[in-house]
Amino acid sequence: MASTDTSPVLDKTGPTDAVGKDAGDTAGVGAGLDALDSVNAQRGSLGEALRTKALPPLVGVLVVLALWQGAYSAHLTSTYKLPSPADVWRSGQDLWYQGTLFSIIWTSVWRGLSGFLLAVVIGTPIGLVVARIKPVRTAIGPVLQGLQSLPSVAWVPAAVIWLGINDQMMYAVILLGAVPSIANGLVAGIDQVPPLFLRAGRTLGATGLTGARHVLIPAALPGYLAGLKQGWAFSWRSLMAAELVASSPDLGRGLGRFLEDQREFSDMSGVLLGIILILFVGIAIELLVFTPVERRVLRNRGLLASGK
C-alpha cells in the first residue's frame, strides 16, 4: 500500500525568510522615523533673516524715536526736561571725541560680568544643596526667596559701611543681588526633573558630585538657565545701583557714575544717554550670550527646529 506524505509543505518563504522580512520592515520603519527626526529646517536666505529678525526691532526703535521727536516738536514740556534725539546723539558724540565712551562702558561691563561669574560659582552649589537636602531647604529656602525680592539698592549703604567705597563693595552688592536668583533658578529646575532620571543615574553609578554633574544639572538645565538670565539681570541692576550711590576716584567712572554726574550737572541729554547705554548693554548681553545658549538647549531637546 502506497504511503501518503502528509507532512506540511513549506512555502518558499519559510520561517527564516519571514523573520528576515519582519526585520526588514522594522528596520524600514525605524529608518523612516530617524529620517523624520533628522529633517532639518532649511535655512532661509539672508534677506529673509533680516526681514524676520532684524526688521521688527528696527521698526520698533524708529517708532519710539518718531514719538520722541514728535513730543519734542509739539513742545509738550520744556527742552530742559525733554531734549530731542539729536541732542542726545550729540552728547554721545562728545563722549566719543573725548575718548571716554568705551572706557565708561567697559568699566561697568567688566564689573558686571566678573561679578556675575562669581555669583554663578557661589550660587550653583548653594542651589544644589538647598534642592537636595530637605533640612537645609526648610531653613534656607525662605531666606533665598526673601533675598531675591529685596531691592539691590538696599544693600548699598550696608556694603559701604562694611567694606568702604571700593571694588569689594561693588562685588558684594552684585553677589547679594544675583546669588539668590541663580540658586532659586537651579532649585526650581531640579524640582522639575523626573524621578526616573535620578533613579537611572543611580543605577549607572552616577551619585554625589558625579550625578549632579552628569544627570541633575543637565536635566534641570532649562530652569537653571532661566535662573542664570535672571541672575545677570540682578547683577546688572545691582551694579548700577552701587555706581549711582557710591562715588570715589578709585572706582573709576562707569555707566552708573556717568548717569549720576549728568544728573548733578542738570544735563538731561546726558541723563538720557546714560539710560540708553545701560539699556543697550543689557540687551547686547542678552542677545550675544543667553539667547544662543537658550536656543542650543531647546534645539538639543527637540523643542526647536535645528535650522532656526
Contacts in CASP RR format, 6 or more apart in sequence:
PFRMAT RR
TARGET T0000
AUTHOR 0000-0000-0000
METHOD contacts of the structure
MODEL  1
MASTDTSPVLDKTGPTDAVGKDAGDTAGVGAGLDALDSVNAQRGSLGEAL
RTKALPPLVGVLVVLALWQGAYSAHLTSTYKLPSPADVWRSGQDLWYQGT
LFSIIWTSVWRGLSGFLLAVVIGTPIGLVVARIKPVRTAIGPVLQGLQSL
PSVAWVPAAVIWLGINDQMMYAVILLGAVPSIANGLVAGIDQVPPLFLRA
GRTLGATGLTGARHVLIPAALPGYLAGLKQGWAFSWRSLMAAELVASSPD
LGRGLGRFLEDQREFSDMSGVLLGIILILFVGIAIELLVFTPVERRVLRN
RGLLASGK
13 21 0 8 1.000
40 305 0 8 1.000
40 306 0 8 1.000
40 307 0 8 1.000
41 305 0 8 1.000
41 306 0 8 1.000
41 307 0 8 1.000
41 308 0 8 1.000
42 307 0 8 1.000
43 307 0 8 1.000
65 85 0 8 1.000
68 84 0 8 1.000
68 85 0 8 1.000
69 84 0 8 1.000
69 85 0 8 1.000
71 77 0 8 1.000
71 82 0 8 1.000
72 79 0 8 1.000
72 82 0 8 1.000
72 83 0 8 1.000
72 84 0 8 1.000
72 85 0 8 1.000
76 82 0 8 1.000
79 87 0 8 1.000
80 266 0 8 1.000
80 268 0 8 1.000
81 268 0 8 1.000
82 268 0 8 1.000
83 268 0 8 1.000
83 269 0 8 1.000
83 272 0 8 1.000
87 269 0 8 1.000
88 269 0 8 1.000
88 270 0 8 1.000
88 272 0 8 1.000
88 273 0 8 1.000
88 276 0 8 1.000
90 269 0 8 1.000
91 267 0 8 1.000
91 269 0 8 1.000
91 270 0 8 1.000
91 272 0 8 1.000
91 273 0 8 1.000
92 101 0 8 1.000
92 270 0 8 1.000
92 273 0 8 1.000
95 101 0 8 1.000
95 104 0 8 1.000
95 273 0 8 1.000
100 253 0 8 1.000
103 253 0 8 1.000
104 253 0 8 1.000
104 254 0 8 1.000
104 255 0 8 1.000
104 258 0 8 1.000
104 277 0 8 1.000
105 254 0 8 1.000
105 255 0 8 1.000
105 277 0 8 1.000
105 281 0 8 1.000
107 252 0 8 1.000
107 253 0 8 1.000
107 254 0 8 1.000
107 255 0 8 1.000
108 239 0 8 1.000
108 240 0 8 1.000
108 243 0 8 1.000
108 254 0 8 1.000
108 255 0 8 1.000
108 256 0 8 1.000
108 278 0 8 1.000
108 281 0 8 1.000
109 281 0 8 1.000
111 167 0 8 1.000
111 170 0 8 1.000
111 171 0 8 1.000
111 174 0 8 1.000
111 239 0 8 1.000
112 174 0 8 1.000
112 235 0 8 1.000
112 236 0 8 1.000
112 239 0 8 1.000
113 285 0 8 1.000
114 171 0 8 1.000
115 171 0 8 1.000
115 174 0 8 1.000
115 175 0 8 1.000
115 178 0 8 1.000
115 235 0 8 1.000
116 174 0 8 1.000
116 178 0 8 1.000
116 231 0 8 1.000
116 232 0 8 1.000
116 235 0 8 1.000
118 171 0 8 1.000
118 174 0 8 1.000
118 175 0 8 1.000
119 174 0 8 1.000
119 175 0 8 1.000
119 177 0 8 1.000
119 178 0 8 1.000
119 179 0 8 1.000
119 182 0 8 1.000
119 231 0 8 1.000
119 235 0 8 1.000
120 182 0 8 1.000
120 228 0 8 1.000
122 175 0 8 1.000
122 179 0 8 1.000
123 179 0 8 1.000
123 182 0 8 1.000
123 183 0 8 1.000
123 186 0 8 1.000
124 182 0 8 1.000
124 183 0 8 1.000
124 186 0 8 1.000
126 140 0 8 1.000
126 144 0 8 1.000
126 179 0 8 1.000
126 183 0 8 1.000
127 182 0 8 1.000
127 183 0 8 1.000
127 184 0 8 1.000
127 185 0 8 1.000
127 186 0 8 1.000
127 187 0 8 1.000
127 190 0 8 1.000
128 186 0 8 1.000
128 190 0 8 1.000
128 212 0 8 1.000
128 216 0 8 1.000
128 217 0 8 1.000
129 136 0 8 1.000
130 136 0 8 1.000
130 137 0 8 1.000
130 140 0 8 1.000
130 141 0 8 1.000
130 144 0 8 1.000
130 183 0 8 1.000
130 187 0 8 1.000
131 137 0 8 1.000
131 186 0 8 1.000
131 187 0 8 1.000
131 189 0 8 1.000
131 190 0 8 1.000
131 191 0 8 1.000
132 190 0 8 1.000
132 216 0 8 1.000
137 187 0 8 1.000
141 187 0 8 1.000
144 180 0 8 1.000
144 183 0 8 1.000
144 184 0 8 1.000
144 187 0 8 1.000
145 180 0 8 1.000
145 184 0 8 1.000
146 180 0 8 1.000
147 176 0 8 1.000
147 177 0 8 1.000
147 179 0 8 1.000
147 180 0 8 1.000
148 177 0 8 1.000
148 180 0 8 1.000
148 181 0 8 1.000
148 184 0 8 1.000
148 234 0 8 1.000
150 177 0 8 1.000
151 241 0 8 1.000
152 173 0 8 1.000
152 176 0 8 1.000
152 177 0 8 1.000
152 234 0 8 1.000
152 237 0 8 1.000
152 238 0 8 1.000
152 241 0 8 1.000
152 242 0 8 1.000
153 241 0 8 1.000
153 244 0 8 1.000
153 245 0 8 1.000
155 172 0 8 1.000
155 173 0 8 1.000
155 176 0 8 1.000
155 177 0 8 1.000
155 238 0 8 1.000
156 169 0 8 1.000
156 173 0 8 1.000
156 241 0 8 1.000
156 242 0 8 1.000
156 245 0 8 1.000
156 246 0 8 1.000
157 245 0 8 1.000
159 169 0 8 1.000
159 172 0 8 1.000
159 173 0 8 1.000
159 176 0 8 1.000
159 242 0 8 1.000
160 169 0 8 1.000
160 245 0 8 1.000
160 246 0 8 1.000
162 169 0 8 1.000
162 172 0 8 1.000
163 169 0 8 1.000
163 172 0 8 1.000
165 246 0 8 1.000
165 247 0 8 1.000
165 248 0 8 1.000
165 250 0 8 1.000
165 251 0 8 1.000
166 248 0 8 1.000
166 250 0 8 1.000
166 251 0 8 1.000
167 251 0 8 1.000
169 242 0 8 1.000
169 246 0 8 1.000
170 239 0 8 1.000
170 242 0 8 1.000
170 243 0 8 1.000
170 246 0 8 1.000
170 251 0 8 1.000
173 238 0 8 1.000
173 239 0 8 1.000
173 241 0 8 1.000
173 242 0 8 1.000
174 235 0 8 1.000
174 238 0 8 1.000
174 239 0 8 1.000
174 242 0 8 1.000
176 238 0 8 1.000
177 231 0 8 1.000
177 234 0 8 1.000
177 235 0 8 1.000
177 238 0 8 1.000
178 231 0 8 1.000
178 232 0 8 1.000
178 234 0 8 1.000
178 235 0 8 1.000
178 238 0 8 1.000
181 227 0 8 1.000
181 230 0 8 1.000
181 231 0 8 1.000
181 233 0 8 1.000
181 234 0 8 1.000
182 227 0 8 1.000
182 228 0 8 1.000
182 230 0 8 1.000
182 231 0 8 1.000
184 227 0 8 1.000
185 223 0 8 1.000
185 224 0 8 1.000
185 226 0 8 1.000
185 227 0 8 1.000
185 230 0 8 1.000
186 217 0 8 1.000
186 220 0 8 1.000
186 223 0 8 1.000
186 224 0 8 1.000
186 227 0 8 1.000
188 223 0 8 1.000
188 226 0 8 1.000
188 227 0 8 1.000
189 220 0 8 1.000
189 222 0 8 1.000
189 223 0 8 1.000
189 224 0 8 1.000
190 216 0 8 1.000
190 219 0 8 1.000
190 220 0 8 1.000
192 220 0 8 1.000
192 222 0 8 1.000
192 223 0 8 1.000
193 216 0 8 1.000
193 219 0 8 1.000
193 220 0 8 1.000
194 219 0 8 1.000
197 215 0 8 1.000
197 219 0 8 1.000
198 215 0 8 1.000
198 216 0 8 1.000
200 215 0 8 1.000
201 207 0 8 1.000
201 211 0 8 1.000
201 214 0 8 1.000
201 215 0 8 1.000
205 211 0 8 1.000
206 214 0 8 1.000
206 215 0 8 1.000
217 224 0 8 1.000
221 297 0 8 1.000
222 297 0 8 1.000
222 301 0 8 1.000
225 290 0 8 1.000
225 293 0 8 1.000
225 294 0 8 1.000
225 297 0 8 1.000
228 290 0 8 1.000
229 286 0 8 1.000
229 290 0 8 1.000
229 294 0 8 1.000
232 285 0 8 1.000
232 286 0 8 1.000
232 289 0 8 1.000
232 290 0 8 1.000
236 278 0 8 1.000
236 281 0 8 1.000
236 282 0 8 1.000
236 285 0 8 1.000
240 255 0 8 1.000
240 256 0 8 1.000
240 259 0 8 1.000
240 278 0 8 1.000
243 251 0 8 1.000
243 254 0 8 1.000
243 255 0 8 1.000
243 256 0 8 1.000
243 257 0 8 1.000
243 259 0 8 1.000
243 260 0 8 1.000
244 256 0 8 1.000
244 257 0 8 1.000
244 259 0 8 1.000
244 260 0 8 1.000
247 257 0 8 1.000
247 260 0 8 1.000
251 257 0 8 1.000
253 261 0 8 1.000
255 274 0 8 1.000
255 277 0 8 1.000
255 278 0 8 1.000
255 281 0 8 1.000
256 274 0 8 1.000
256 278 0 8 1.000
258 274 0 8 1.000
258 277 0 8 1.000
259 270 0 8 1.000
259 271 0 8 1.000
259 274 0 8 1.000
259 275 0 8 1.000
259 278 0 8 1.000
262 268 0 8 1.000
262 269 0 8 1.000
262 270 0 8 1.000
262 271 0 8 1.000
262 273 0 8 1.000
262 274 0 8 1.000
263 271 0 8 1.000
295 304 0 8 1.000
295 308 0 8 1.000
298 304 0 8 1.000
299 305 0 8 1.000
299 306 0 8 1.000
299 308 0 8 1.000
END
